[in-house]
Amino acid sequence: MFQNKHIVVGISGGIAAFKAAGLVSQLRQHGADVHCIMTEHAAKLVTPITFGELSGNDVIVDMFANISKWDVEHISLAQMADLFVIAPATANIIGKVANGIADDMLSTTIMATKAKVLFVPAMNTNMYENPIVQGNIEKLKTLGYFFMEPEIGHLACNTVGKGRFPELDMIMEEMEYLLSGNQLLQGKKVLVSAGGTKENIDPVRYIGNRSSGKMGYAVARAAAMEGANVTLVSCNRELPVPVGVHAIYVKNACDMEKVMNEFYEDCDVAIMAAAVSDYRPVTEAMKKIKKEDCETLTINLELNPDILMGLGKKKTHQFLVGFAAETNDVLNYGKRKVEKKNLDMLVANDVAMDGAGFNVSTNIASIIYKDLRVEQYPKMSKNDLGKIIVGKIAENLSKR
C-alpha cells in the first residue's frame, strides 16, 4: 500500500516528537518515499539528523533554507505529497492551520497541499480538551482534514488522561485507509458479521468455537477502504475496530440474528462471516454449576437459528455472501449451501489445512458464485483475502 507513495511527515514541537521517528522508519520499511518537515520547536526535542537518516531524505526546518533536491518530480512538497501526516500534532499547529496562519515551512506546506492531511494530536489532557482546541479540530474536520483520536494513558506531564500519542500500527492503518481503495463501494451500505457466538451454560462457561473474528474484520476493513458505509456485528471485543467501521457487539446467535435482521432491509450487501454456534443449551444456569454437586453433567441442546438461511429467504435487492468452514469435501458442501440458502457468493475454506481457518492470520479460500463457478485462492493474509472478496462483490454488483 505504501510502496512508492510520497508521504510527508510533519513533526511539531510536542514531547511525543521522538515517537514520530518510529513512524518514519516503518513507512520507509514499507516502501514509502518519506519527507519530513520539522518545526523549530520540534528540532529542539529531536535532531533533524535522526529523521534524515530514517527517511533517507533531507529534513526541512527553515522555510528559507536551500533545498538540495529540487527537480521535476520534486517541485514542492505540497505538490508531490500523496498524503500528509502531522505527528505529533500540537495545539499550536492545529490552531495555526485552523486560522489560516502560515508562518513556517510546516504550516505553509499544509495549506498549500491538495493531498489528504491527517493530524495525530498528542498533548496534555487539559490542553486537548480545551474548547478552543476542540473548536479548531471541529473546524478543520468540516474543511476536510482528518484527525485521529489520542489514546488515554500516562502522559509526559506525569498525569493520566486523554492525549497520548497513538500506537504506530493504528496510525499506519489510518494512513492506509486514507491512501487505499478505488471507491468501488462508494455509497453502499455493507453489513458484516464476525467472530464466534458464545452460548452460555452458566455465568462462567459457554459453548462456542475457535473463530477469532479476524476474517470478518478483514472484510469489514476492506469494504470501508472502498468507500462503503460498514456496520460490523461482532462477537469479539478483543480486535481493534477497523477505521471507518461502526461496530455493534453481541454475544450469542439469537442476539446476532436480531441485529442482522434490524439492519438487513436497508443494506446493499450482507456478509455473514461469523461462525455461529449450531446449538445452545435449552436452559442456562443462573449460578455457576459446581462440580461437587454432580459427578456427571448432561446438557440438553437445541438448534440455534440459521441466520444466513433466514437472510436468504427474505432477500430482495441485497447481495448476500456466506462463509463455510469445512473439514472435508469443501466445494460440494459449499455449492449445496449456495443453492440452499439463496446466496450470491460463498467463501469456503478447509479449516483442517495448515494456514487456513480459525485463530491464524492467513487463509486459503475458494469463492463459489451463484452460478456455481469456483475461483480458488492460495494461502495469503486475511487482510489480502478480504480485499479480494470485496473486489469480487463490487465486480458482481456492477453487473446487476
C-alpha positions in Angstrom: 0.0 0.0 0.0 2.8 2.4 0.8 5.1 1.3 -1.9 6.3 4.3 -3.9 3.9 6.6 -2.2 5.1 10.1 -1.3 4.4 10.7 2.3 5.2 14.0 4.1 5.5 13.7 7.8 5.2 16.9 9.8 6.7 16.9 13.2 5.6 19.7 15.6 7.1 20.6 18.9 5.4 18.1 21.3 7.3 15.8 23.6 5.9 12.9 21.5 8.1 14.0 18.6 10.6 11.2 19.4 7.8 8.7 18.6 7.5 10.0 15.1 10.9 8.5 14.4 9.3 5.1 14.6 6.6 6.1 12.2 9.1 7.4 9.7 11.1 4.2 10.0 8.0 2.0 9.4 6.9 4.0 6.4 10.2 3.7 4.8 10.4 -0.1 5.5 7.0 -0.4 3.7 8.5 1.2 0.6 7.3 4.8 1.0 9.2 7.9 -0.1 9.2 9.9 3.2 9.9 13.5 3.5 10.0 15.2 6.9 9.2 18.8 7.9 10.0 19.8 11.4 9.1 22.9 13.3 11.9 24.8 15.1 10.5 23.6 18.4 10.4 20.0 17.3 14.1 20.3 16.2 15.0 21.2 19.8 13.5 18.0 21.0 14.8 15.6 18.4 17.7 16.3 16.0 16.8 16.6 12.3 19.7 14.3 11.6 17.6 11.5 13.1 14.7 11.9 10.7 17.1 12.4 7.8 18.8 9.1 8.5 15.4 7.3 9.0 13.7 8.8 5.9 16.7 8.9 3.6 15.8 12.5 2.6 16.7 16.0 3.7 14.7 17.3 6.6 13.3 20.8 6.2 13.1 23.1 9.3 13.9 26.6 7.9 11.5 27.6 5.2 14.2 29.8 3.7 16.9 27.2 3.7 18.2 25.7 0.5 16.6 22.5 -0.7 19.2 20.1 -2.1 16.7 18.0 -4.1 14.7 20.2 -6.4 13.8 18.6 -9.7 10.8 17.9 -12.0 9.4 15.3 -9.5 10.1 17.4 -6.5 8.8 20.9 -7.4 7.5 21.3 -3.9 6.5 19.1 -1.0 2.9 20.4 -1.3 2.5 19.2 -4.8 4.3 15.9 -4.6 2.6 14.5 -1.5 0.2 11.6 -1.7 -0.6 12.1 2.0 0.4 14.5 4.8 0.5 13.2 8.4 1.2 15.6 11.2 2.6 13.5 14.1 2.6 14.7 16.8 0.1 17.5 16.1 0.3 20.1 18.9 -2.4 22.6 19.8 -0.2 25.2 18.1 0.0 23.7 14.6 -3.7 22.8 14.8 -4.6 26.3 15.7 -2.4 27.8 13.0 -3.9 25.8 10.2 -7.5 26.3 11.5 -7.0 30.1 11.5 -5.0 30.4 8.2 -1.7 31.2 9.8 1.3 30.2 7.6 4.4 31.4 9.3 6.8 28.4 9.0 7.5 25.6 6.5 5.1 23.1 8.1 2.0 25.4 8.3 2.7 26.8 4.9 3.1 23.5 3.2 0.0 22.0 4.8 -2.2 24.9 3.5 -0.5 24.7 0.0 -1.3 21.0 -0.5 -4.3 19.4 -2.1 -3.4 16.0 -0.6 -5.3 14.5 2.3 -3.9 15.7 5.7 -4.1 13.6 8.8 -3.5 15.2 12.2 -2.3 12.9 15.1 -2.9 15.1 18.2 -0.7 14.4 21.2 -0.7 16.8 24.2 -1.7 17.4 27.8 -5.3 16.3 28.6 -6.5 19.7 29.7 -5.0 21.3 26.6 -6.6 18.7 24.3 -10.0 19.2 26.0 -9.8 23.0 25.9 -12.8 24.3 24.0 -10.6 26.4 21.8 -8.6 23.3 20.7 -11.7 21.3 20.2 -13.3 24.1 18.2 -10.2 24.2 15.9 -10.3 20.5 15.4 -14.0 20.5 14.5 -13.5 23.4 12.2 -10.7 21.6 10.3 -12.8 18.4 10.1 -15.6 20.3 8.4 -13.0 21.6 5.9 -11.9 18.0 5.0 -8.9 17.5 7.3 -8.6 14.1 9.1 -7.9 13.5 12.7 -7.0 10.5 14.9 -8.2 10.3 18.5 -5.3 10.4 21.0 -5.2 7.5 23.4 -5.8 7.5 27.1 -2.8 6.7 29.2 0.2 8.0 31.1 1.4 11.3 29.7 4.8 13.0 29.8 3.5 15.6 32.3 3.1 12.7 34.8 -0.7 12.6 34.6 -3.1 10.0 33.2 -5.6 11.1 30.7 -6.5 11.5 27.0 -3.8 13.0 24.9 -1.3 10.1 24.5 0.3 9.5 21.0 -1.5 6.5 19.4 0.3 3.2 18.7 2.2 3.2 15.5 0.2 0.3 14.0 -3.0 2.3 14.5 -1.5 5.3 12.7 -0.3 3.1 9.9 -3.8 1.6 9.5 -5.4 5.1 9.4 -2.9 6.2 6.7 -3.5 3.0 4.7 -7.2 3.7 4.9 -6.7 7.2 3.5 -4.5 6.0 0.7 -6.3 2.9 -0.3 -9.2 1.9 -2.4 -10.8 2.9 -5.7 -14.2 3.7 -4.1 -15.6 0.5 -5.5 -18.4 0.5 -2.9 -18.9 4.2 -2.6 -22.3 5.0 -1.0 -23.1 1.3 -0.5 -24.3 0.1 2.9 -22.5 -3.1 3.9 -23.4 -5.3 6.8 -20.8 -7.7 8.1 -20.9 -10.3 10.9 -17.7 -11.6 12.6 -16.4 -13.9 15.3 -17.8 -16.9 17.1 -21.0 -16.7 19.1 -21.0 -17.8 22.7 -23.9 -19.7 24.2 -24.0 -19.6 27.9 -24.1 -22.8 30.0 -23.8 -20.8 33.3 -22.3 -17.4 34.2 -18.7 -18.7 33.6 -19.0 -21.4 30.9 -20.2 -21.4 27.3 -20.5 -23.4 24.1 -18.5 -21.7 21.3 -16.0 -22.3 18.6 -12.4 -21.3 17.7 -13.3 -18.3 15.5 -11.2 -15.3 16.2 -13.2 -12.9 14.0 -10.2 -11.8 12.0 -11.6 -12.8 8.7 -14.8 -10.8 9.2 -12.9 -7.8 10.5 -10.6 -8.0 7.4 -13.7 -8.0 5.1 -15.2 -5.0 7.0 -11.9 -3.2 6.8 -11.6 -3.7 3.0 -15.2 -2.6 2.4 -14.6 0.6 4.4 -11.5 1.3 2.4 -13.6 1.1 -0.8 -15.9 3.8 0.5 -18.7 1.7 1.9 -20.8 2.6 5.0 -19.9 -0.5 7.1 -21.8 -1.9 10.1 -19.9 -4.7 11.8 -21.8 -7.1 14.1 -19.2 -8.7 16.2 -18.8 -11.3 18.9 -15.2 -10.3 19.6 -14.3 -7.2 21.6 -10.6 -8.0 21.6 -9.9 -6.9 18.0 -9.5 -3.3 17.1 -12.4 -1.9 15.1 -11.2 -1.0 11.6 -11.0 2.6 10.6 -14.3 3.8 9.1 -16.3 0.9 10.6 -19.2 1.1 13.0 -19.2 -1.9 15.4 -22.1 -3.4 17.3 -21.3 -6.2 19.8 -23.4 -9.3 20.5 -22.8 -12.5 22.4 -25.0 -15.3 21.1 -26.7 -16.4 18.0 -30.1 -15.0 18.9 -28.7 -11.6 19.6 -26.8 -11.7 16.3 -29.9 -12.7 14.4 -31.8 -9.8 15.9 -29.2 -7.2 15.0 -28.6 -8.6 11.5 -32.3 -8.5 10.8 -32.5 -4.9 12.1 -30.0 -3.7 9.5 -30.6 -6.1 6.7 -33.5 -4.5 4.9 -31.7 -1.2 4.4 -28.3 -2.7 3.4 -26.9 -3.3 -0.1 -24.5 -6.1 0.8 -24.7 -8.5 3.7 -21.6 -10.7 4.5 -22.2 -13.4 7.1 -18.6 -14.2 8.1 -19.4 -15.0 11.7 -19.1 -18.6 13.0 -22.5 -19.1 14.6 -22.8 -21.9 17.1 -25.2 -24.5 15.7 -26.6 -25.3 19.2 -27.3 -23.6 22.5 -28.3 -25.0 25.9 -32.0 -25.4 26.4 -31.6 -23.8 29.9 -28.9 -21.5 31.3 -28.0 -22.0 34.9 -28.2 -18.7 36.8 -25.3 -19.7 39.1 -22.1 -21.5 38.4 -22.6 -25.2 38.3 -20.4 -26.7 41.0 -18.6 -30.0 40.2 -19.1 -31.0 43.8 -22.8 -31.2 43.2 -22.7 -33.6 40.3 -20.2 -36.3 39.2 -21.6 -36.2 35.6 -23.3 -33.4 33.7 -25.8 -33.6 31.0 -26.5 -30.5 28.9 -29.6 -30.6 26.7 -29.1 -28.6 23.5 -31.4 -27.1 20.9 -30.8 -25.7 17.5 -29.8 -22.1 17.0 -31.5 -20.1 14.2 -29.8 -20.4 10.8 -29.2 -16.7 10.4 -27.9 -17.0 6.8 -30.8 -19.1 5.7 -33.2 -16.5 7.2 -31.5 -13.7 5.3 -31.6 -15.7 2.1 -35.3 -16.3 2.4 -36.2 -12.7 2.7 -33.6 -11.3 0.3 -34.9 -8.7 -2.2 -32.2 -6.4 -3.5 -29.3 -7.4 -1.2 -26.1 -9.1 -2.4 -25.8 -11.9 0.1 -22.4 -13.5 0.9 -21.9 -16.5 3.2 -18.9 -18.3 4.7 -18.4 -22.0 5.1 -15.8 -23.6 7.3 -15.5 -27.3 6.5 -13.0 -30.1 7.2 -13.7 -32.2 4.1 -15.5 -32.1 0.7 -15.4 -28.3 0.8 -16.6 -27.5 -2.7 -19.5 -29.9 -2.7 -20.8 -28.7 0.7 -20.2 -25.1 -0.4 -22.2 -25.5 -3.6 -25.1 -27.0 -1.8 -25.1 -24.1 0.7 -25.1 -21.5 -2.1 -28.3 -23.1 -3.6 -30.0 -24.0 -0.3 -29.5 -20.6 1.3 -30.1 -18.4 -1.8 -26.6 -16.9 -1.8 -24.9 -14.7 -4.4 -21.5 -15.7 -3.2 -19.8 -18.1 -0.7 -16.3 -18.1 0.7 -15.4 -21.7 1.6 -12.3 -22.9 3.3 -10.9 -26.2 4.7 -10.1 -25.3 8.4 -8.1 -28.6 8.7 -5.5 -27.2 6.3 -2.4 -25.6 7.7 -2.7 -21.8 7.5 -6.4 -21.7 7.0 -9.4 -21.2 9.3 -9.5 -20.2 12.9 -7.1 -18.3 15.1 -4.5 -17.7 12.4 -3.7 -14.5 10.3 -3.8 -16.3 7.0 -6.5 -18.2 5.0 -6.9 -20.4 2.0 -10.2 -20.0 0.2 -12.5 -20.9 -2.6 -15.1 -18.4 -3.8 -18.3 -20.0 -5.1 -20.7 -17.9 -7.1 -24.5 -18.2 -7.6 -24.0 -20.0 -10.9 -21.6 -22.4 -9.0 -18.5 -21.1 -10.7 -15.5 -21.6 -8.4 -12.4 -19.4 -8.0 -9.6 -20.8 -5.8 -7.0 -18.7 -3.9 -3.7 -19.8 -2.3 -2.6 -19.0 1.3 -2.5 -15.3 1.9 -3.1 -12.9 4.8 -6.7 -12.4 5.8 -6.4 -8.7 5.0 -5.4 -9.5 1.4 -8.2 -12.1 1.1 -10.6 -9.5 2.4 -9.6 -7.1 -0.3 -10.2 -9.8 -3.0 -13.6 -10.7 -1.5 -14.7 -7.1 -1.5 -13.4 -6.6 -5.1 -15.4 -9.6 -6.3 -18.5 -8.3 -4.6 -18.1 -4.9 -6.3 -17.4 -6.6 -9.6 -20.7 -8.6 -9.4 -22.7 -5.6 -8.2 -21.6 -3.6 -11.2 -23.1 -6.3 -13.5 -26.6 -6.1 -11.9 
